Amino acid sequence: MAERHEFVVVGSGGGGGTIAWLLAKAGHDVLLLEQGPDFAGKNRDSSKPFDPNVHDEFRFRLQKPDPKRRRRGDYNTFLARDTDPAAKPFNGGWTASVLGGGSVLWGTWSFRALPIDFKLKTHFEATGQLKGPNGLEPSGYSVVDWPLQYSEMLPYFSVAEALLGVSGDRAALNESIRASDWYQRFKGESYWGSENEWFPQDPYPLGAYTRTPVGEFCFRAYESMGPTWKAFPTPMAIVQPGSGGLSTRKAMADSLAKQNGGLKGGIWDLKAEELWSDRIRDACNMCGYCGEYLCWGSTGPKWGTQDTTLHELAQCKNATIRTDAKAIEVIFDEKSKRATGVAYLDLTDPDDPRLESVDADIVIVSCGAVQTARLLLLSGPSAGLGNASDQLGACAAFHMFGLSVRATLDQRFQGLLHGELGPTGNTSTFATYFMKDGAGDTWIKGGHLTSAAKKNPLEDAVNSVIGNPPKIGVDILTGMQTANRQLEMRLTADDLPMKENRVTLDPDYVDEYGIPVARISRKKGSNENNVDRVGLDYMTKVCADFKKKGVMGDPLQLKAILNLVGDHQMGTCRMGDDPNASVVNRFCRLHDAENVFVVDSSFMPTGLGLNPMVTTVANALRVGTHIVNSLRKGEVPGRV
């Protein structure tokens, strides 16, 4: 008989790793499939709380012996819609291909979506930016409101922050929003949302991460802009340095107790000790190997599912984690409009892949917005599973990554910054979430502005040698002299959804197993060009006080990079009430399939001006809770 499970979850990152844990804790039979290996289990000495021997930048950053980003033989193609006649092979577009998915690599910036992120269409209608000759809709944008009320997500945001173990300062973050020009301008609008939604009062599980030297410089730069620019410690899913560690069980108990019944019934009737073990995550030792790396602390000071939800899942007798299992099709029955299971390649021996299949009552997909779209396009009817209205893969958003200014401090500060002391970002401001364009009342959706440390000096040196033009001799040494005097201010800016920015199957290129690769098509529209222009002007002004004092010279302006699409993938399976304009419904179930759900960040109808991880985890908790409660009532999950 074929192997059968109640749930098959494809993908082990923030969405998949979270919902698999929740379903198993509710007593359901769960199989989790991950296409990559258990990299942590193979490379980390779990007997040591911290192993400094693995801090080999040449090995882990340059040689890349691990398959975190690019698996053997797999790639995507990329089409710049404005300039390229055809798509070309491209090794970006991945988040991670190991147990833990993108949660292994992410930089840990832990922000809730803001209430206005759920109401962008309403906002742009009210400001006159949606229609008209130069409006967003005539320019090719597809901006919609989320089908959820922000209040529906609030209890899950709180639990998500407990699971992640966020270190932060809630009061300082709230003040940065409240003091901003844009908040003061729009707070009276009828659609804006309540102060309770904008300014939650519950503290983060842990206090703020230590301010690093780079963070200190950016803190002073933000504050020099006046009273509407308030800096705050970037909330991070890293156990606060110097703390006594984190008990996730206690953090969850505190979160549930403070909600006054905001979550009740089903799995939330269980006590915290029934939901989580007594394992303590150790405090961060500020090694600096965060973004792009597996956290080498064996208890996971940096949050990732492999050290948290998947660690708990592995203790459940009703759950199975299967690595080296590359899903290639959600098997679909046209008559019943239901998935019957998942076909996958067993890549235990990558030179001898074996085709396997498993039957399932419910399939949950969480492969990242690019690979989830690819998997669904490879499944079901000829147009793809969930693509009856030609929405699958559309409205892909990747943030305006790379948009930043880079500044070099004067030689008097030689060796002062030490960007390696902590994670990539440290000090932020919300003053740039909306940016005023000119003297009128036009506001452009931006994002939060964060300090960014220059890391990986060896990689910088190697790239300078192979650059265009390449540097040689003393020029390399001169360049390296600035390595610990450079800082960046990076704007995580929103790129608004356009239907033609999308993921499709490439008609010409296949991977090593003969399966069509994902083709990513993208261009910058008028909004993104405005974000580049206005965002760079804002950030350059932030540096003006330091420049005036002779602390630094002219900052280097860096526009957003069009093909930097590996991280923060959103859209492609947008959520909505109308099957003709969306892929999944409000419970993230495909409109076209009774038992297929999508819980990675591809469900987002619009992007955010911040890292999507907390919102992704919170949504997975919301969807999982709905599924569990529906089954307990004898109802079909996902029906609206």
RATA-V736742 format. One record per helix or strand. SS is the DSSP state (helix for helix, strand for strand). FROM is the first residue (numbers start at 1). LEN is the number of residues. If there is no record, write none. Layout:
SS:FROM:LEN / SS:FROM:LEN
//
This chain:
strand:4:7 / helix:14:12 / strand:30:4 / strand:37:1 / helix:39:5 / strand:50:1 / helix:52:3 / helix:57:7 / strand:76:5 / strand:88:3 / strand:98:1 / helix:101:4 / strand:109:1 / helix:115:4 / helix:120:7 / strand:141:1 / helix:150:15 / strand:167:1 / helix:170:10 / helix:181:6 / helix:195:4 / strand:206:1 / helix:213:11 / strand:231:3 / strand:236:1 / strand:238:1 / strand:246:2 / helix:248:11 / helix:266:4 / helix:272:4 / strand:280:2 / strand:297:1 / strand:302:1 / helix:305:3 / helix:309:5 / strand:319:4 / strand:325:9 / strand:338:9 / strand:354:12 / helix:369:9 / strand:397:1 / strand:404:6 / helix:411:3 / helix:419:3 / strand:427:3 / strand:434:3 / strand:443:3 / strand:447:7 / helix:457:9 / helix:474:8 / helix:483:3 / strand:486:8 / strand:498:1 / strand:502:9 / strand:516:7 / helix:526:17 / helix:544:5 / strand:552:1 / strand:556:3 / strand:570:1 / strand:575:1 / strand:584:1 / strand:589:2 / strand:596:3 / helix:601:3 / helix:613:20
//
